[in-house]
Amino acid sequence: MPEPRLAAGIWVSAYLARLGLANIPAYVLAHGDDTAGAVLVKCARLDGTAQLWAREWDFQTDTRDWRVTETGAEPDIDASIRRQRGFDPDLWVIEVESREGRVLLGEEGL
């Protein structure tokens, strides 16, 4: 039986609150499906570069972990997000602004 999943809209609200408590600016760039939409997190490094985070399945540990899926110039990351939203209109996109690359995902929690 699959593990219970938190609705995407609730997860996004909690994530934004957590970022706010850490004084890390974040914005919803694309509102996906409230129940089952996947989430991408773009970290704008404020120097023209960005990282794109997504949850990916790890077959060795049988878990879905947050990982950096792309790194590069911010316009290139934005183009990748547009392509992915073209295939999946239910996709959420959150933009985090952090020179240090702090997104509070992965080993940082959430």
C-alpha positions as CSV (number, residue, x, y, z in Angstrom):
1,M,0.0,0.0,0.0
2,P,1.5,3.4,-0.9
3,E,2.3,5.8,1.8
4,P,-0.2,8.6,2.5
5,R,0.7,11.9,0.8
6,L,0.1,15.4,1.9
7,A,-2.0,17.5,-0.5
8,A,0.3,19.7,-2.6
9,G,-1.5,22.9,-1.6
10,I,-1.0,22.2,2.1
11,W,2.6,21.3,1.6
12,V,3.3,24.5,-0.4
13,S,1.6,26.6,2.3
14,A,3.7,25.0,5.0
15,Y,6.9,25.3,3.0
16,L,6.3,29.0,2.3
17,A,5.7,29.6,6.0
18,R,8.9,27.8,6.9
19,L,10.9,29.9,4.5
20,G,9.2,33.0,5.8
21,L,10.3,32.1,9.4
22,A,13.8,31.8,8.1
23,N,13.6,35.2,6.4
24,I,14.1,33.6,2.9
25,P,12.0,35.3,0.3
26,A,9.8,32.9,-1.8
27,Y,7.0,33.2,-4.3
28,V,4.5,31.0,-6.1
29,L,5.3,31.3,-9.8
30,A,2.8,28.7,-10.9
31,H,-0.2,27.4,-8.9
32,G,-0.6,23.7,-9.7
33,D,-3.3,21.2,-8.6
34,D,-4.1,21.6,-5.0
35,T,-4.4,17.9,-4.3
36,A,-1.9,16.0,-6.4
37,G,0.3,18.5,-8.2
38,A,4.1,18.0,-8.2
39,V,6.3,20.8,-7.0
40,L,9.4,22.3,-8.5
41,V,11.6,24.7,-6.4
42,K,13.7,27.2,-8.3
43,C,16.5,28.8,-6.2
44,A,17.5,32.2,-7.8
45,R,21.1,32.9,-6.5
46,L,20.7,36.6,-7.4
47,D,23.9,36.5,-9.6
48,G,22.2,35.3,-12.8
49,T,22.4,31.7,-11.9
50,A,19.8,29.3,-10.5
51,Q,19.1,25.7,-9.3
52,L,16.0,23.7,-9.9
53,W,15.0,21.2,-7.2
54,A,12.5,18.3,-7.6
55,R,11.5,15.2,-5.7
56,E,12.9,12.2,-7.4
57,W,12.5,8.5,-6.6
58,D,15.6,6.7,-5.2
59,F,15.2,3.1,-6.0
60,Q,18.1,2.0,-3.7
61,T,16.4,3.5,-0.6
62,D,12.8,3.4,-1.9
63,T,12.3,7.0,-1.0
64,R,11.4,10.2,-2.8
65,D,14.1,12.8,-2.0
66,W,14.7,16.4,-3.0
67,R,17.5,16.8,-5.4
68,V,19.0,19.5,-7.6
69,T,17.9,18.5,-11.1
70,E,19.4,21.4,-13.0
71,T,21.9,24.2,-12.4
72,G,22.7,27.0,-14.8
73,A,21.9,30.5,-16.0
74,E,18.5,31.7,-14.7
75,P,17.0,32.1,-18.2
76,D,17.9,28.5,-19.0
77,I,16.2,27.3,-15.8
78,D,13.2,29.4,-16.6
79,A,13.0,27.8,-20.1
80,S,13.2,24.4,-18.6
81,I,10.3,25.2,-16.2
82,R,8.2,26.5,-19.1
83,R,8.8,23.2,-21.0
84,Q,7.9,21.1,-17.9
85,R,4.7,23.2,-17.3
86,G,3.8,22.6,-21.0
87,F,3.7,18.9,-20.3
88,D,2.2,19.1,-16.8
89,P,-0.1,22.1,-16.1
90,D,-0.8,20.7,-12.6
91,L,2.9,21.5,-11.7
92,W,3.6,24.0,-8.8
93,V,6.6,26.2,-9.2
94,I,8.1,28.0,-6.2
95,E,10.9,30.6,-6.5
96,V,13.2,31.0,-3.6
97,E,15.7,33.9,-3.6
98,S,18.9,33.1,-1.8
99,R,22.5,34.1,-2.6
100,E,23.7,31.2,-0.4
101,G,21.4,28.6,-2.1
102,R,19.3,28.0,1.0
103,V,16.1,26.3,0.1
104,L,15.3,24.3,3.3
105,L,14.9,21.0,1.3
106,G,16.7,17.8,1.3
107,E,19.0,17.3,4.2
108,E,17.9,20.7,5.5
109,G,14.5,19.2,6.2
110,L,10.9,19.3,4.9
